[in-house]
């Protein structure tokens, strides 16, 4: 996997988490609490700073009622 492809996945993850979180009316803090992850990590993921583990991505997907694959797909415009 190239650096470009990895960055694209991180950007997709960021946009999808932010969009789904807002659709559900959740603040970053609430999403983090419900998913059992640190709030600052959610913030860093949404700002494409963090490189979360598969476990963290799974927890966030579960909390947002989507699959991990849906979080990594290119967001719909």
mmJSON file of the N, C-alpha and C atoms, coordinates in Angstrom:
{"data_MODEL":{"atom_site":{
"group_PDB":["ATOM","ATOM","ATOM","ATOM","ATOM","ATOM","ATOM","ATOM","ATOM","ATOM","ATOM","ATOM","ATOM","ATOM","ATOM","ATOM","ATOM","ATOM","ATOM","ATOM","ATOM","ATOM","ATOM","ATOM","ATOM","ATOM","ATOM","ATOM","ATOM","ATOM","ATOM","ATOM","ATOM","ATOM","ATOM","ATOM","ATOM","ATOM","ATOM","ATOM","ATOM","ATOM","ATOM","ATOM","ATOM","ATOM","ATOM","ATOM","ATOM","ATOM","ATOM","ATOM","ATOM","ATOM","ATOM","ATOM","ATOM","ATOM","ATOM","ATOM","ATOM","ATOM","ATOM","ATOM","ATOM","ATOM","ATOM","ATOM","ATOM","ATOM","ATOM","ATOM","ATOM","ATOM","ATOM","ATOM","ATOM","ATOM","ATOM","ATOM","ATOM","ATOM","ATOM","ATOM","ATOM","ATOM","ATOM","ATOM","ATOM","ATOM","ATOM","ATOM","ATOM","ATOM","ATOM","ATOM","ATOM","ATOM","ATOM","ATOM","ATOM","ATOM","ATOM","ATOM","ATOM","ATOM","ATOM","ATOM","ATOM","ATOM","ATOM","ATOM","ATOM","ATOM","ATOM","ATOM","ATOM","ATOM","ATOM","ATOM","ATOM","ATOM","ATOM","ATOM","ATOM","ATOM","ATOM","ATOM","ATOM","ATOM","ATOM","ATOM","ATOM","ATOM","ATOM","ATOM","ATOM","ATOM","ATOM","ATOM","ATOM","ATOM","ATOM","ATOM","ATOM","ATOM","ATOM","ATOM","ATOM","ATOM","ATOM","ATOM","ATOM","ATOM","ATOM","ATOM","ATOM","ATOM","ATOM","ATOM","ATOM","ATOM","ATOM","ATOM","ATOM","ATOM","ATOM","ATOM","ATOM","ATOM","ATOM","ATOM","ATOM","ATOM","ATOM","ATOM","ATOM","ATOM","ATOM","ATOM","ATOM","ATOM","ATOM","ATOM","ATOM","ATOM","ATOM","ATOM","ATOM","ATOM","ATOM","ATOM","ATOM","ATOM","ATOM","ATOM","ATOM","ATOM","ATOM","ATOM","ATOM","ATOM","ATOM","ATOM","ATOM","ATOM","ATOM","ATOM","ATOM","ATOM","ATOM","ATOM","ATOM","ATOM","ATOM","ATOM","ATOM","ATOM","ATOM","ATOM","ATOM","ATOM","ATOM","ATOM","ATOM","ATOM","ATOM","ATOM","ATOM","ATOM","ATOM"],
"id":[1,2,3,4,5,6,7,8,9,10,11,12,13,14,15,16,17,18,19,20,21,22,23,24,25,26,27,28,29,30,31,32,33,34,35,36,37,38,39,40,41,42,43,44,45,46,47,48,49,50,51,52,53,54,55,56,57,58,59,60,61,62,63,64,65,66,67,68,69,70,71,72,73,74,75,76,77,78,79,80,81,82,83,84,85,86,87,88,89,90,91,92,93,94,95,96,97,98,99,100,101,102,103,104,105,106,107,108,109,110,111,112,113,114,115,116,117,118,119,120,121,122,123,124,125,126,127,128,129,130,131,132,133,134,135,136,137,138,139,140,141,142,143,144,145,146,147,148,149,150,151,152,153,154,155,156,157,158,159,160,161,162,163,164,165,166,167,168,169,170,171,172,173,174,175,176,177,178,179,180,181,182,183,184,185,186,187,188,189,190,191,192,193,194,195,196,197,198,199,200,201,202,203,204,205,206,207,208,209,210,211,212,213,214,215,216,217,218,219,220,221,222,223,224,225,226,227,228,229,230,231],
"type_symbol":["N","C","C","N","C","C","N","C","C","N","C","C","N","C","C","N","C","C","N","C","C","N","C","C","N","C","C","N","C","C","N","C","C","N","C","C","N","C","C","N","C","C","N","C","C","N","C","C","N","C","C","N","C","C","N","C","C","N","C","C","N","C","C","N","C","C","N","C","C","N","C","C","N","C","C","N","C","C","N","C","C","N","C","C","N","C","C","N","C","C","N","C","C","N","C","C","N","C","C","N","C","C","N","C","C","N","C","C","N","C","C","N","C","C","N","C","C","N","C","C","N","C","C","N","C","C","N","C","C","N","C","C","N","C","C","N","C","C","N","C","C","N","C","C","N","C","C","N","C","C","N","C","C","N","C","C","N","C","C","N","C","C","N","C","C","N","C","C","N","C","C","N","C","C","N","C","C","N","C","C","N","C","C","N","C","C","N","C","C","N","C","C","N","C","C","N","C","C","N","C","C","N","C","C","N","C","C","N","C","C","N","C","C","N","C","C","N","C","C","N","C","C","N","C","C","N","C","C","N","C","C"],
"label_atom_id":["N","CA","C","N","CA","C","N","CA","C","N","CA","C","N","CA","C","N","CA","C","N","CA","C","N","CA","C","N","CA","C","N","CA","C","N","CA","C","N","CA","C","N","CA","C","N","CA","C","N","CA","C","N","CA","C","N","CA","C","N","CA","C","N","CA","C","N","CA","C","N","CA","C","N","CA","C","N","CA","C","N","CA","C","N","CA","C","N","CA","C","N","CA","C","N","CA","C","N","CA","C","N","CA","C","N","CA","C","N","CA","C","N","CA","C","N","CA","C","N","CA","C","N","CA","C","N","CA","C","N","CA","C","N","CA","C","N","CA","C","N","CA","C","N","CA","C","N","CA","C","N","CA","C","N","CA","C","N","CA","C","N","CA","C","N","CA","C","N","CA","C","N","CA","C","N","CA","C","N","CA","C","N","CA","C","N","CA","C","N","CA","C","N","CA","C","N","CA","C","N","CA","C","N","CA","C","N","CA","C","N","CA","C","N","CA","C","N","CA","C","N","CA","C","N","CA","C","N","CA","C","N","CA","C","N","CA","C","N","CA","C","N","CA","C","N","CA","C","N","CA","C","N","CA","C","N","CA","C","N","CA","C","N","CA","C","N","CA","C"],
"label_alt_id":[null,null,null,null,null,null,null,null,null,null,null,null,null,null,null,null,null,null,null,null,null,null,null,null,null,null,null,null,null,null,null,null,null,null,null,null,null,null,null,null,null,null,null,null,null,null,null,null,null,null,null,null,null,null,null,null,null,null,null,null,null,null,null,null,null,null,null,null,null,null,null,null,null,null,null,null,null,null,null,null,null,null,null,null,null,null,null,null,null,null,null,null,null,null,null,null,null,null,null,null,null,null,null,null,null,null,null,null,null,null,null,null,null,null,null,null,null,null,null,null,null,null,null,null,null,null,null,null,null,null,null,null,null,null,null,null,null,null,null,null,null,null,null,null,null,null,null,null,null,null,null,null,null,null,null,null,null,null,null,null,null,null,null,null,null,null,null,null,null,null,null,null,null,null,null,null,null,null,null,null,null,null,null,null,null,null,null,null,null,null,null,null,null,null,null,null,null,null,null,null,null,null,null,null,null,null,null,null,null,null,null,null,null,null,null,null,null,null,null,null,null,null,null,null,null,null,null,null,null,null,null],
"label_comp_id":["UNK","UNK","UNK","UNK","UNK","UNK","UNK","UNK","UNK","UNK","UNK","UNK","UNK","UNK","UNK","UNK","UNK","UNK","UNK","UNK","UNK","UNK","UNK","UNK","UNK","UNK","UNK","UNK","UNK","UNK","UNK","UNK","UNK","UNK","UNK","UNK","UNK","UNK","UNK","UNK","UNK","UNK","UNK","UNK","UNK","UNK","UNK","UNK","UNK","UNK","UNK","UNK","UNK","UNK","UNK","UNK","UNK","UNK","UNK","UNK","UNK","UNK","UNK","UNK","UNK","UNK","UNK","UNK","UNK","UNK","UNK","UNK","UNK","UNK","UNK","UNK","UNK","UNK","UNK","UNK","UNK","UNK","UNK","UNK","UNK","UNK","UNK","UNK","UNK","UNK","UNK","UNK","UNK","UNK","UNK","UNK","UNK","UNK","UNK","UNK","UNK","UNK","UNK","UNK","UNK","UNK","UNK","UNK","UNK","UNK","UNK","UNK","UNK","UNK","UNK","UNK","UNK","UNK","UNK","UNK","UNK","UNK","UNK","UNK","UNK","UNK","UNK","UNK","UNK","UNK","UNK","UNK","UNK","UNK","UNK","UNK","UNK","UNK","UNK","UNK","UNK","UNK","UNK","UNK","UNK","UNK","UNK","UNK","UNK","UNK","UNK","UNK","UNK","UNK","UNK","UNK","UNK","UNK","UNK","UNK","UNK","UNK","UNK","UNK","UNK","UNK","UNK","UNK","UNK","UNK","UNK","UNK","UNK","UNK","UNK","UNK","UNK","UNK","UNK","UNK","UNK","UNK","UNK","UNK","UNK","UNK","UNK","UNK","UNK","UNK","UNK","UNK","UNK","UNK","UNK","UNK","UNK","UNK","UNK","UNK","UNK","UNK","UNK","UNK","UNK","UNK","UNK","UNK","UNK","UNK","UNK","UNK","UNK","UNK","UNK","UNK","UNK","UNK","UNK","UNK","UNK","UNK","UNK","UNK","UNK","UNK","UNK","UNK","UNK","UNK","UNK"],
"label_asym_id":["A","A","A","A","A","A","A","A","A","A","A","A","A","A","A","A","A","A","A","A","A","A","A","A","A","A","A","A","A","A","A","A","A","A","A","A","A","A","A","A","A","A","A","A","A","A","A","A","A","A","A","A","A","A","A","A","A","A","A","A","A","A","A","A","A","A","A","A","A","A","A","A","A","A","A","A","A","A","A","A","A","A","A","A","A","A","A","A","A","A","A","A","A","A","A","A","A","A","A","A","A","A","A","A","A","A","A","A","A","A","A","A","A","A","A","A","A","A","A","A","A","A","A","A","A","A","A","A","A","A","A","A","A","A","A","A","A","A","A","A","A","A","A","A","A","A","A","A","A","A","A","A","A","A","A","A","A","A","A","A","A","A","A","A","A","A","A","A","A","A","A","A","A","A","A","A","A","A","A","A","A","A","A","A","A","A","A","A","A","A","A","A","A","A","A","A","A","A","A","A","A","A","A","A","A","A","A","A","A","A","A","A","A","A","A","A","A","A","A","A","A","A","A","A","A","A","A","A","A","A","A"],
"label_entity_id":["1","1","1","1","1","1","1","1","1","1","1","1","1","1","1","1","1","1","1","1","1","1","1","1","1","1","1","1","1","1","1","1","1","1","1","1","1","1","1","1","1","1","1","1","1","1","1","1","1","1","1","1","1","1","1","1","1","1","1","1","1","1","1","1","1","1","1","1","1","1","1","1","1","1","1","1","1","1","1","1","1","1","1","1","1","1","1","1","1","1","1","1","1","1","1","1","1","1","1","1","1","1","1","1","1","1","1","1","1","1","1","1","1","1","1","1","1","1","1","1","1","1","1","1","1","1","1","1","1","1","1","1","1","1","1","1","1","1","1","1","1","1","1","1","1","1","1","1","1","1","1","1","1","1","1","1","1","1","1","1","1","1","1","1","1","1","1","1","1","1","1","1","1","1","1","1","1","1","1","1","1","1","1","1","1","1","1","1","1","1","1","1","1","1","1","1","1","1","1","1","1","1","1","1","1","1","1","1","1","1","1","1","1","1","1","1","1","1","1","1","1","1","1","1","1","1","1","1","1","1","1"],
"label_seq_id":[1,1,1,2,2,2,3,3,3,4,4,4,5,5,5,6,6,6,7,7,7,8,8,8,9,9,9,10,10,10,11,11,11,12,12,12,13,13,13,14,14,14,15,15,15,16,16,16,17,17,17,18,18,18,19,19,19,20,20,20,21,21,21,22,22,22,23,23,23,24,24,24,25,25,25,26,26,26,27,27,27,28,28,28,29,29,29,30,30,30,31,31,31,32,32,32,33,33,33,34,34,34,35,35,35,36,36,36,37,37,37,38,38,38,39,39,39,40,40,40,41,41,41,42,42,42,43,43,43,44,44,44,45,45,45,46,46,46,47,47,47,48,48,48,49,49,49,50,50,50,51,51,51,52,52,52,53,53,53,54,54,54,55,55,55,56,56,56,57,57,57,58,58,58,59,59,59,60,60,60,61,61,61,62,62,62,63,63,63,64,64,64,65,65,65,66,66,66,67,67,67,68,68,68,69,69,69,70,70,70,71,71,71,72,72,72,73,73,73,74,74,74,75,75,75,76,76,76,77,77,77],
"pdbx_PDB_ins_code":[null,null,null,null,null,null,null,null,null,null,null,null,null,null,null,null,null,null,null,null,null,null,null,null,null,null,null,null,null,null,null,null,null,null,null,null,null,null,null,null,null,null,null,null,null,null,null,null,null,null,null,null,null,null,null,null,null,null,null,null,null,null,null,null,null,null,null,null,null,null,null,null,null,null,null,null,null,null,null,null,null,null,null,null,null,null,null,null,null,null,null,null,null,null,null,null,null,null,null,null,null,null,null,null,null,null,null,null,null,null,null,null,null,null,null,null,null,null,null,null,null,null,null,null,null,null,null,null,null,null,null,null,null,null,null,null,null,null,null,null,null,null,null,null,null,null,null,null,null,null,null,null,null,null,null,null,null,null,null,null,null,null,null,null,null,null,null,null,null,null,null,null,null,null,null,null,null,null,null,null,null,null,null,null,null,null,null,null,null,null,null,null,null,null,null,null,null,null,null,null,null,null,null,null,null,null,null,null,null,null,null,null,null,null,null,null,null,null,null,null,null,null,null,null,null,null,null,null,null,null,null],
"Cartn_x":[0.853,0.0,0.897,0.578,1.377,0.952,1.806,1.482,0.225,0.058,-1.125,-2.398,-2.352,-3.517,-3.849,-2.809,-3.027,-3.657,-3.159,-3.728,-5.188,-5.501,-6.879,-7.801,-7.348,-8.142,-8.367,-7.319,-7.442,-8.399,-8.356,-9.276,-10.707,-10.897,-12.234,-12.755,-11.919,-12.297,-12.715,-11.92,-12.198,-13.564,-13.778,-15.022,-16.233,-16.109,-17.236,-17.589,-16.596,-16.883,-17.553,-17.003,-17.571,-19.01,-19.243,-20.595,-21.593,-21.228,-22.129,-22.375,-21.336,-21.472,-22.472,-22.335,-23.238,-24.67,-24.809,-26.146,-26.853,-26.083,-26.647,-26.762,-26.3,-26.387,-25.447,-24.298,-23.342,-22.168,-21.796,-20.557,-19.407,-18.207,-17.037,-16.933,-17.178,-17.067,-18.065,-19.296,-20.332,-19.984,-19.544,-19.146,-18.011,-17.025,-15.876,-16.323,-17.171,-17.655,-18.415,-19.314,-20.119,-19.271,-18.215,-17.362,-16.262,-16.059,-15.019,-13.619,-13.522,-12.216,-12.028,-10.813,-10.503,-11.045,-11.613,-12.177,-11.124,-9.918,-8.876,-8.51,-8.665,-8.392,-9.429,-10.69,-11.74,-11.428,-11.044,-10.677,-9.512,-8.498,-7.32,-7.661,-8.546,-8.973,-9.708,-10.603,-11.371,-10.49,-9.36,-8.431,-7.321,-7.429,-6.483,-5.068,-5.008,-3.723,-3.372,-4.372,-4.138,-4.249,-3.573,-3.652,-4.217,-5.557,-6.162,-5.963,-5.971,-5.873,-7.187,-7.125,-8.323,-9.36,-8.907,-9.823,-10.592,-9.909,-10.562,-11.554,-11.139,-12.04,-13.283,-13.108,-14.231,-15.179,-14.621,-15.448,-16.257,-15.633,-16.336,-17.41,-17.096,-18.08,-19.282,-19.012,-20.079,-20.976,-20.376,-21.135,-21.962,-21.439,-22.133,-23.062,-23.182,-24.067,-23.73,-22.436,-21.984,-20.875,-20.466,-19.352,-18.036,-16.971,-15.638,-15.423,-15.851,-15.679,-16.403,-17.585,-18.327,-17.566,-16.849,-16.07,-14.875,-14.399,-13.2,-13.52,-14.77,-15.167,-15.094,-14.958,-15.026,-16.41,-16.486,-17.796,-18.629,-19.921,-20.844,-20.918,-20.891,-20.922,-22.322],
"Cartn_y":[-1.172,0.0,1.232,2.154,3.37,4.371,5.345,6.407,7.154,7.335,8.025,7.244,5.933,5.087,5.101,5.067,5.113,6.438,7.532,8.848,8.912,8.338,8.326,7.581,6.443,5.704,6.522,7.205,8.032,9.199,9.801,10.899,10.38,9.21,8.598,8.316,7.714,7.395,8.654,9.683,10.957,11.51,11.625,12.195,11.354,10.027,9.159,9.206,9.201,9.285,10.607,11.673,12.999,13.097,12.649,12.723,11.87,10.634,9.744,10.24,10.748,11.277,12.434,13.323,14.481,14.059,13.07,12.567,11.995,11.395,10.813,11.834,13.065,14.113,13.895,13.269,12.979,13.95,14.426,15.179,14.185,14.658,13.775,13.082,13.824,13.271,12.142,12.311,11.284,10.035,10.233,9.098,8.331,9.053,8.418,7.629,8.233,7.572,6.295,6.373,5.21,4.114,4.529,3.545,3.019,3.689,3.253,3.636,4.797,5.302,6.724,7.21,8.543,9.616,10.682,11.751,12.404,12.572,13.21,12.348,11.032,10.157,10.372,10.506,10.778,12.09,13.087,14.375,14.225,13.485,13.296,12.493,11.522,10.756,11.675,12.497,13.401,14.469,14.775,15.759,15.081,13.778,12.975,13.054,13.099,13.128,11.741,11.039,9.72,8.609,7.528,6.3,5.226,5.14,4.25,2.774,1.977,0.531,-0.008,-1.225,-1.892,-2.026,-2.264,-2.376,-1.07,0.057,1.359,1.609,1.319,1.503,0.634,-0.597,-1.497,-0.93,-0.446,0.118,1.308,2.182,3.352,2.928,1.98,1.487,0.887,0.089,-0.542,0.515,1.519,2.585,3.389,3.526,4.286,3.411,2.132,1.174,0.984,0.919,0.641,-0.407,-0.898,-1.831,-1.061,-1.747,-1.144,-0.737,-1.574,-1.265,0.02,0.232,1.463,2.696,2.562,3.7,4.013,3.018,3.221,3.558,3.43,3.731,5.23,5.573,6.976,7.502,8.63,9.145,9.602,9.473,9.943,11.47,12.08,13.557,14.08],
"Cartn_z":[0.0,0.0,0.0,-0.856,-0.943,0.139,0.356,1.323,0.893,-0.411,-0.935,-0.611,-0.783,-0.496,0.995,1.819,3.261,3.667,3.108,3.41,2.963,1.817,1.323,2.288,2.814,3.794,5.065,5.519,6.721,6.502,5.313,4.988,4.914,4.29,4.232,5.634,6.463,7.836,8.578,8.45,9.111,8.696,7.393,6.883,7.278,7.177,7.5,8.979,9.843,11.279,11.605,11.081,11.365,10.854,9.621,9.046,9.822,10.113,10.849,12.268,12.895,14.257,14.27,13.304,13.235,12.894,11.995,11.661,12.883,13.767,14.987,16.118,15.866,16.871,18.043,17.779,18.849,18.816,19.962,20.096,20.111,19.83,19.878,21.229,22.28,23.633,23.856,23.384,23.559,22.745,21.494,20.669,21.343,21.808,22.465,23.693,24.499,25.712,25.366,24.401,24.027,23.364,22.655,21.984,22.897,24.029,24.959,24.511,23.852,23.428,23.958,23.899,24.392,23.444,23.995,23.184,22.302,22.84,22.042,20.836,20.959,19.826,18.731,19.1,18.112,17.395,18.139,17.548,16.577,16.972,16.117,14.862,14.98,13.811,12.84,13.364,12.516,11.866,12.47,11.892,11.089,10.878,10.104,10.696,12.016,12.707,13.232,13.759,14.369,13.337,13.622,12.832,13.766,13.874,14.869,14.542,15.59,15.428,14.864,14.379,13.881,14.993,16.203,17.348,17.56,17.484,17.67,16.535,15.305,14.161,14.333,14.787,15.025,16.097,17.183,18.26,17.763,16.98,16.449,15.456,14.582,13.615,14.34,15.346,16.12,16.761,17.332,17.99,16.976,15.768,14.726,13.877,14.242,13.564,12.087,11.782,10.427,10.488,9.334,9.287,9.194,9.501,9.36,7.904,6.99,5.568,5.198,5.746,5.459,5.95,7.057,7.564,6.664,5.933,5.101,3.638,3.243,1.87,1.612,0.33,-0.063,0.285,1.02,1.426,0.229,0.366,-0.679,-0.589,-1.734,-1.778,-1.755],
"occupancy":[1.0,1.0,1.0,1.0,1.0,1.0,1.0,1.0,1.0,1.0,1.0,1.0,1.0,1.0,1.0,1.0,1.0,1.0,1.0,1.0,1.0,1.0,1.0,1.0,1.0,1.0,1.0,1.0,1.0,1.0,1.0,1.0,1.0,1.0,1.0,1.0,1.0,1.0,1.0,1.0,1.0,1.0,1.0,1.0,1.0,1.0,1.0,1.0,1.0,1.0,1.0,1.0,1.0,1.0,1.0,1.0,1.0,1.0,1.0,1.0,1.0,1.0,1.0,1.0,1.0,1.0,1.0,1.0,1.0,1.0,1.0,1.0,1.0,1.0,1.0,1.0,1.0,1.0,1.0,1.0,1.0,1.0,1.0,1.0,1.0,1.0,1.0,1.0,1.0,1.0,1.0,1.0,1.0,1.0,1.0,1.0,1.0,1.0,1.0,1.0,1.0,1.0,1.0,1.0,1.0,1.0,1.0,1.0,1.0,1.0,1.0,1.0,1.0,1.0,1.0,1.0,1.0,1.0,1.0,1.0,1.0,1.0,1.0,1.0,1.0,1.0,1.0,1.0,1.0,1.0,1.0,1.0,1.0,1.0,1.0,1.0,1.0,1.0,1.0,1.0,1.0,1.0,1.0,1.0,1.0,1.0,1.0,1.0,1.0,1.0,1.0,1.0,1.0,1.0,1.0,1.0,1.0,1.0,1.0,1.0,1.0,1.0,1.0,1.0,1.0,1.0,1.0,1.0,1.0,1.0,1.0,1.0,1.0,1.0,1.0,1.0,1.0,1.0,1.0,1.0,1.0,1.0,1.0,1.0,1.0,1.0,1.0,1.0,1.0,1.0,1.0,1.0,1.0,1.0,1.0,1.0,1.0,1.0,1.0,1.0,1.0,1.0,1.0,1.0,1.0,1.0,1.0,1.0,1.0,1.0,1.0,1.0,1.0,1.0,1.0,1.0,1.0,1.0,1.0,1.0,1.0,1.0,1.0,1.0,1.0,1.0,1.0,1.0,1.0,1.0,1.0],
"B_iso_or_equiv":[0.0,0.0,0.0,0.0,0.0,0.0,0.0,0.0,0.0,0.0,0.0,0.0,0.0,0.0,0.0,0.0,0.0,0.0,0.0,0.0,0.0,0.0,0.0,0.0,0.0,0.0,0.0,0.0,0.0,0.0,0.0,0.0,0.0,0.0,0.0,0.0,0.0,0.0,0.0,0.0,0.0,0.0,0.0,0.0,0.0,0.0,0.0,0.0,0.0,0.0,0.0,0.0,0.0,0.0,0.0,0.0,0.0,0.0,0.0,0.0,0.0,0.0,0.0,0.0,0.0,0.0,0.0,0.0,0.0,0.0,0.0,0.0,0.0,0.0,0.0,0.0,0.0,0.0,0.0,0.0,0.0,0.0,0.0,0.0,0.0,0.0,0.0,0.0,0.0,0.0,0.0,0.0,0.0,0.0,0.0,0.0,0.0,0.0,0.0,0.0,0.0,0.0,0.0,0.0,0.0,0.0,0.0,0.0,0.0,0.0,0.0,0.0,0.0,0.0,0.0,0.0,0.0,0.0,0.0,0.0,0.0,0.0,0.0,0.0,0.0,0.0,0.0,0.0,0.0,0.0,0.0,0.0,0.0,0.0,0.0,0.0,0.0,0.0,0.0,0.0,0.0,0.0,0.0,0.0,0.0,0.0,0.0,0.0,0.0,0.0,0.0,0.0,0.0,0.0,0.0,0.0,0.0,0.0,0.0,0.0,0.0,0.0,0.0,0.0,0.0,0.0,0.0,0.0,0.0,0.0,0.0,0.0,0.0,0.0,0.0,0.0,0.0,0.0,0.0,0.0,0.0,0.0,0.0,0.0,0.0,0.0,0.0,0.0,0.0,0.0,0.0,0.0,0.0,0.0,0.0,0.0,0.0,0.0,0.0,0.0,0.0,0.0,0.0,0.0,0.0,0.0,0.0,0.0,0.0,0.0,0.0,0.0,0.0,0.0,0.0,0.0,0.0,0.0,0.0,0.0,0.0,0.0,0.0,0.0,0.0,0.0,0.0,0.0,0.0,0.0,0.0],
"pdbx_formal_charge":[null,null,null,null,null,null,null,null,null,null,null,null,null,null,null,null,null,null,null,null,null,null,null,null,null,null,null,null,null,null,null,null,null,null,null,null,null,null,null,null,null,null,null,null,null,null,null,null,null,null,null,null,null,null,null,null,null,null,null,null,null,null,null,null,null,null,null,null,null,null,null,null,null,null,null,null,null,null,null,null,null,null,null,null,null,null,null,null,null,null,null,null,null,null,null,null,null,null,null,null,null,null,null,null,null,null,null,null,null,null,null,null,null,null,null,null,null,null,null,null,null,null,null,null,null,null,null,null,null,null,null,null,null,null,null,null,null,null,null,null,null,null,null,null,null,null,null,null,null,null,null,null,null,null,null,null,null,null,null,null,null,null,null,null,null,null,null,null,null,null,null,null,null,null,null,null,null,null,null,null,null,null,null,null,null,null,null,null,null,null,null,null,null,null,null,null,null,null,null,null,null,null,null,null,null,null,null,null,null,null,null,null,null,null,null,null,null,null,null,null,null,null,null,null,null,null,null,null,null,null,null],
"auth_seq_id":[1,1,1,2,2,2,3,3,3,4,4,4,5,5,5,6,6,6,7,7,7,8,8,8,9,9,9,10,10,10,11,11,11,12,12,12,13,13,13,14,14,14,15,15,15,16,16,16,17,17,17,18,18,18,19,19,19,20,20,20,21,21,21,22,22,22,23,23,23,24,24,24,25,25,25,26,26,26,27,27,27,28,28,28,29,29,29,30,30,30,31,31,31,32,32,32,33,33,33,34,34,34,35,35,35,36,36,36,37,37,37,38,38,38,39,39,39,40,40,40,41,41,41,42,42,42,43,43,43,44,44,44,45,45,45,46,46,46,47,47,47,48,48,48,49,49,49,50,50,50,51,51,51,52,52,52,53,53,53,54,54,54,55,55,55,56,56,56,57,57,57,58,58,58,59,59,59,60,60,60,61,61,61,62,62,62,63,63,63,64,64,64,65,65,65,66,66,66,67,67,67,68,68,68,69,69,69,70,70,70,71,71,71,72,72,72,73,73,73,74,74,74,75,75,75,76,76,76,77,77,77],
"auth_comp_id":["UNK","UNK","UNK","UNK","UNK","UNK","UNK","UNK","UNK","UNK","UNK","UNK","UNK","UNK","UNK","UNK","UNK","UNK","UNK","UNK","UNK","UNK","UNK","UNK","UNK","UNK","UNK","UNK","UNK","UNK","UNK","UNK","UNK","UNK","UNK","UNK","UNK","UNK","UNK","UNK","UNK","UNK","UNK","UNK","UNK","UNK","UNK","UNK","UNK","UNK","UNK","UNK","UNK","UNK","UNK","UNK","UNK","UNK","UNK","UNK","UNK","UNK","UNK","UNK","UNK","UNK","UNK","UNK","UNK","UNK","UNK","UNK","UNK","UNK","UNK","UNK","UNK","UNK","UNK","UNK","UNK","UNK","UNK","UNK","UNK","UNK","UNK","UNK","UNK","UNK","UNK","UNK","UNK","UNK","UNK","UNK","UNK","UNK","UNK","UNK","UNK","UNK","UNK","UNK","UNK","UNK","UNK","UNK","UNK","UNK","UNK","UNK","UNK","UNK","UNK","UNK","UNK","UNK","UNK","UNK","UNK","UNK","UNK","UNK","UNK","UNK","UNK","UNK","UNK","UNK","UNK","UNK","UNK","UNK","UNK","UNK","UNK","UNK","UNK","UNK","UNK","UNK","UNK","UNK","UNK","UNK","UNK","UNK","UNK","UNK","UNK","UNK","UNK","UNK","UNK","UNK","UNK","UNK","UNK","UNK","UNK","UNK","UNK","UNK","UNK","UNK","UNK","UNK","UNK","UNK","UNK","UNK","UNK","UNK","UNK","UNK","UNK","UNK","UNK","UNK","UNK","UNK","UNK","UNK","UNK","UNK","UNK","UNK","UNK","UNK","UNK","UNK","UNK","UNK","UNK","UNK","UNK","UNK","UNK","UNK","UNK","UNK","UNK","UNK","UNK","UNK","UNK","UNK","UNK","UNK","UNK","UNK","UNK","UNK","UNK","UNK","UNK","UNK","UNK","UNK","UNK","UNK","UNK","UNK","UNK","UNK","UNK","UNK","UNK","UNK","UNK"],
"auth_asym_id":["A","A","A","A","A","A","A","A","A","A","A","A","A","A","A","A","A","A","A","A","A","A","A","A","A","A","A","A","A","A","A","A","A","A","A","A","A","A","A","A","A","A","A","A","A","A","A","A","A","A","A","A","A","A","A","A","A","A","A","A","A","A","A","A","A","A","A","A","A","A","A","A","A","A","A","A","A","A","A","A","A","A","A","A","A","A","A","A","A","A","A","A","A","A","A","A","A","A","A","A","A","A","A","A","A","A","A","A","A","A","A","A","A","A","A","A","A","A","A","A","A","A","A","A","A","A","A","A","A","A","A","A","A","A","A","A","A","A","A","A","A","A","A","A","A","A","A","A","A","A","A","A","A","A","A","A","A","A","A","A","A","A","A","A","A","A","A","A","A","A","A","A","A","A","A","A","A","A","A","A","A","A","A","A","A","A","A","A","A","A","A","A","A","A","A","A","A","A","A","A","A","A","A","A","A","A","A","A","A","A","A","A","A","A","A","A","A","A","A","A","A","A","A","A","A","A","A","A","A","A","A"],
"auth_atom_id":["N","CA","C","N","CA","C","N","CA","C","N","CA","C","N","CA","C","N","CA","C","N","CA","C","N","CA","C","N","CA","C","N","CA","C","N","CA","C","N","CA","C","N","CA","C","N","CA","C","N","CA","C","N","CA","C","N","CA","C","N","CA","C","N","CA","C","N","CA","C","N","CA","C","N","CA","C","N","CA","C","N","CA","C","N","CA","C","N","CA","C","N","CA","C","N","CA","C","N","CA","C","N","CA","C","N","CA","C","N","CA","C","N","CA","C","N","CA","C","N","CA","C","N","CA","C","N","CA","C","N","CA","C","N","CA","C","N","CA","C","N","CA","C","N","CA","C","N","CA","C","N","CA","C","N","CA","C","N","CA","C","N","CA","C","N","CA","C","N","CA","C","N","CA","C","N","CA","C","N","CA","C","N","CA","C","N","CA","C","N","CA","C","N","CA","C","N","CA","C","N","CA","C","N","CA","C","N","CA","C","N","CA","C","N","CA","C","N","CA","C","N","CA","C","N","CA","C","N","CA","C","N","CA","C","N","CA","C","N","CA","C","N","CA","C","N","CA","C","N","CA","C","N","CA","C","N","CA","C","N","CA","C","N","CA","C","N","CA","C"],
"pdbx_PDB_model_num":[1,1,1,1,1,1,1,1,1,1,1,1,1,1,1,1,1,1,1,1,1,1,1,1,1,1,1,1,1,1,1,1,1,1,1,1,1,1,1,1,1,1,1,1,1,1,1,1,1,1,1,1,1,1,1,1,1,1,1,1,1,1,1,1,1,1,1,1,1,1,1,1,1,1,1,1,1,1,1,1,1,1,1,1,1,1,1,1,1,1,1,1,1,1,1,1,1,1,1,1,1,1,1,1,1,1,1,1,1,1,1,1,1,1,1,1,1,1,1,1,1,1,1,1,1,1,1,1,1,1,1,1,1,1,1,1,1,1,1,1,1,1,1,1,1,1,1,1,1,1,1,1,1,1,1,1,1,1,1,1,1,1,1,1,1,1,1,1,1,1,1,1,1,1,1,1,1,1,1,1,1,1,1,1,1,1,1,1,1,1,1,1,1,1,1,1,1,1,1,1,1,1,1,1,1,1,1,1,1,1,1,1,1,1,1,1,1,1,1,1,1,1,1,1,1,1,1,1,1,1,1]
}}}
